[in-house]
Amino acid sequence: MRTASAGPEIERLITLLSKMPGLGPRSARRAALHLLGRRDALMRPLADALADAADKISACSECGNMDVSDPCAVCSAPNRAENAICVVETVGDLWALERAGAFKGRYHVLGGVLSALDGVRPEDLNIAKLIERAERSEVTEIVLALNATVDGQTTAHYLADRLEAAGVKVTSLARGVPVGGELDYLDDGTLAAAFKSRSSV
Ligand code: ZN
């Protein structure tokens, strides 16, 4: 990991950058050199933006979204439906759904999924708060928008069981042929799921 003839400041920068998802030591070295070559245009503004974000952005105590206000902008928006809560694994998934503009209710960020392999238990996730929210009288539907992975689906089944007692309708996203997708290019799992969830035309 040591870079020949680099001082401890550069080593520290590279080590920290290499902890970013998708950046190994090699790309961290490239990123460090890129930043050092653009000190005023990129490196200092980035350092300011990082410090600013670290100070001001926190997790919403209601839904787990990241924002400068608590409750977050989604939770406090007066024009969003109160009756439906969409459950997602990460804030990134919430952003993706917001970009699609398909859902106008509230969200709940679990902060991961159950995993026997990684030792993630129900108490490690933001589940107690979800149950509490689901039990409120105004909530009638919980939409599970979890990834179509084994752990995502295990978590969906666990949540569906836990939410049954809250007396809400529990739904999940359809799995199927993507818009513009060609059957020949789909993997077997997607094709099988699309066939299973076929509907009348
Ligand atoms: Zn929120």
Boltz pocket constraint, residues with backbone or C-beta under 6 A from the ligand:
constraints:
  - pocket:
      binder: B
      contacts: [[A, 60], [A, 61], [A, 62], [A, 63], [A, 64], [A, 65], [A, 71], [A, 72], [A, 73], [A, 74], [A, 75], [A, 76], [A, 107]]
      max_distance: 6.0
